[in-house]
Amino acid sequence: MDDLRKKAKELLETKQVSVVIGYGNGTGDRVRAIFVQTPADTDKLLFDDRCLQNLTVYLSKSEVRKIGKPAVVVTLPGMRTILQLASEKQVMENDVVVLGISPTGTLLDLPNFKAISDYVASSNLDYTDAEMQKLDEILKLSLDERFQFWNEELSRCIKCYACRQACSLCYCSRCTVECNQPQWIAVPSHDLGDFEWHVMRAMHLAGRCINCGDCARACPLDIPINLINQLLAQEIFQDFGLRSGTSPEADYALSTFRPDDKEDFIR
């Protein structure tokens, strides 16, 4: 904690950054994102096991970009997001200072994208046992049972779009659901419209999602939206050998073609 505050204060005092995006006290025992712009306010920064939100979601916000160059506090999912954003030409190496936090809560020295890539490469990117158990339960279902499972889950959606707003990789200035000429996704919150919305979003995130879990945490109805992305990420790793958020120059699996691509995934 002291190292984080000291580093943030140094960055602001030397004007290396204009804002530090980190965690601070919220209401009750909650934490929230805070945007520190003065050295004196770095004392408000904190980090503990409540700090789960992927703060890289703010890097694409115009309000934040107007402030100036940011530093952002990130754990492993945030580091992977920055690499993924870099591979999509949304973040350049000199655009952001990364204040990486290890699983033990210590401040990491990550001066450039190579250092972040090396750290990610040395980390365990596998799903947890609990995540694997849930995915296995779904995969053991028949296709009809699986369709019924997702149809029941997604039918509870009220189309508040909290999942989209919480996602660091949903950075489009205008979402497909906001286009009405032509209108691709039905506006009302009904079974077909809800299903179309989540299938469309899942396909846009296939091979890009870094499994931070913010979409599911943001959902007011506790729909396990992240499971869809986890299943697709697993398929892409098995079929293409690619994992998102591991390199600032990695190809996006569904936007490239190679003559030697396997075709056994087409079924």
Secondary structure by P-SEA (a helix, b strand, c coil): caaaaaaaaaaaaaccccbbbbbccccccbbbbbbbcccccccccccccccccccccccccaaaaaacbbbbbbcaaaaaaaaaaaaaccccccccccccccccccccccccaaaaaaaaaaccccccaaaaaaaaaaaaccaaaaaaaaaaaaccccccccccccccccccccccccccccccccccccaaaaaaaaaaaaaaaccccccccccccccccccaaaaaaaaaaaaaaaacccccccccccccccccccccccccccc
